């Protein structure tokens, strides 16, 4: 038995349009958007009567995809605390490699993103940062500065 691929990572958001705008600004593309409900959805997620709207975001030339989900029923449950620290158990963060971290952070800040601290340097290899994005998720960015291209 072999895993064939990581298909997607789902993120529950309260404002689907804002989340789509945020990840579009990051450089992802909207692959599709649809409503999900019915017996298959109930059995898959283990909630009776689930109704959601999802948007699938993809990286243009890569295999990575994010499924953004807004729940109509039942309503989404807020995480406690609202903005958990990076060392909270569970999904930690989603990281993206970018070609210009300063420019990317500036664009995402216009969509409400906030740096957790600052852009840091890891040796002569990367510039890295964590920022809080839609629904409080942590989005990490990495810009390679070392190596043949850096």
C-alpha angles and dihedrals in degrees: 000000000000134000106240098200145322099265102190147322117236123218122188112220135177096215110043095181092053091048091050090050091049095051092041088055088051088058104263123130129229105245096181146325129215148151118255125201141125139079095310091055093046092051094043097053098027097238122115116230096012115174120182142160115220134192121196114212122193139188107246099232100018143070098244120112136176123205110209111200130193113189119219092177127050098017116243116266116233117239117244116256093029094230106028120206120255090256094060115124115256131037105006106191146313115247128205129189110226134183097223115025096184093053092044093051091049092051093047093047087062085063094051100271116149127199112238089216123325144309105280133195122233106204110293093315113072147012109214140182143169120220133177114244137174116343089006096290118153114241116192123203127199127190115190111225102165133062131047096324098036 
